[in-house]
Amino acid sequence: MISAQMQKKMEFLSKSFHDITEGDLVVTDFSCSLQSDVLIQGRIYLSYYGYYFHSKILGFITTACGYWVDVCELKKDKAAFLLPIILHITTNSEKVLRRVRNAQHTFSFIQNRNTAYAIIKMIWLNHRTEMVRI
C-alpha cells in the first residue's frame, strides 16, 4: 500500500515528467541543488527506475532526469565549505540532458548528504546487480 504522501509525489512526477516509467514508485526525495551555470535549488526524487530533479524558481521550471539503467558512473566529491558533498551522475543515454551522450548531472547536498548518497548508491548498485543477472 502506498502512503498518501508518496501517492502525491508520484502524481506530481507524472505531471512534471512525461516519460516516467509506468509502475515506478518514489523511494524518497531530498532537497538539493543542480549545478549548471548557477546552482539551481530544487528537489531530487529517487524512484526504482530513475532519478528526477525538479525546480521552480520565480516561475522558471528546471528539470533533469535519468534512468538507473543508463547510469555508467556515480562519483562523490568533496567541495567547498558550503557544499560538502557533490554527487556526479554520468549516463550513457542520448535521452538525458539535451540529448547528449555521456551526460553528467551534478548535484550538491547540504542536508542529509550522507543519507542521500547512500540511498542513491544502493539503488544504482541494485540496478547494476539486476542487469548482471539478466
N, C-alpha and C positions, 0 to 999 in steps of 0.2 A: 504494500500500500504506500503510495506517495503522499508525503505531507502536503498540506495546503500551501505552505511557503515554497516548496520545491515545484509544485504544480504551477504557481505564479511565475516562477523563474523560467520554467520550460515554455510557458505561453509567451513570455517576453522574448525569449530566444527565437522561438518560431516566427514571431513577427519581425524581429530585427535581422535574422539571418535566414534567408530563404532556402539555403542548401543544407540545413541541419538534417542529419540522418533520422529517418523515421524510427521510432522506438528508442531513441537516445535519451538518456537521463542525466540531469545535472548531479554531479557528485558533491561539489562545493563551489564557492566563489570567494574571491579576495579583492580587496581594493589594491590597485597597483597603478603604475604609470607605464605607458608605452613610449619608448624612446623613438623619436622621429627627429625632425629639425628642432623641435622643442619637446619637453616632457608633456605627455597628454594624460591627465589623470582620468581614471575610469575604473572599471571592474573587469576582471577576467573570470569567466565561468568555465569550470572544468567539467567535462562530461566523459562518459565512457568512450566515446568515439573521437572527441576533439576538444579544442580549446577555443573560446570565443571572447574577444575583448570588445567592450562597448564603452563609448564615452559620448556624453552630450554636454558641451560647454558653450554657453551663450548661443544656443540654437544650432551649433555646428556638431554634427554627428561623425564620429570616427569609429570605424570597426576594423578588426583584424581577426582572422580565424585560421585554423589549420586542423588537420586530422592527425591523430597519433600515428596512424599507419604511414603517413608521409614524412614524419619527423626522422631525420637521419642523425641529428646531434642535439644533445641537451648539455649546456655548459653553464656553470655557475661561476661568477666572478665577484670579487670584492671591489667596491668603488670608493668614492669619496666618503667623507664622514657622514654626510646627509643621506646617502644612498648606499647602505652597507651591502646589499645583495642585488646583483644584476643577473638575470637569467636570460641566456640566449637560446632560442629555439630555432634551429635551422631545419628547413624542409627541402625536399627534392621535388615538390609538386609545382606544376605550372599554374595551378589554380589559386595559389596563395600569393598575396601581396602583389597586386598589379600584374599577375601572370608572368612572373619572372622565376626562372629556375633557381634552385638553391636560395630561396628567400630566407631572410632571417628576421624574426621578431625578437626584440629586446625589451624585457620588462624589468622594472625596478619595484621592489617590495620594501616598504618601510615597516609596516606592522605584519606580524605573523610570517616573517620572511622564511624562517627555517621550516615551519609547518607547510607553507606554500610549496617550497622547493621539494620537500619530502613527498608530498602528495603528487605533485606533477611527475616526479621521477618514478614513483611507484606505478602510476597509471601508464606512463610511457613504457617502462620495463615490462609491465604486464602485457601490453600490446605486442612488444617485440617477442616475448615468450610464446604468445599465441601464434604469431606469424611463423615461428620456427616449427611449431607442432603441425601446422597445415602443410 
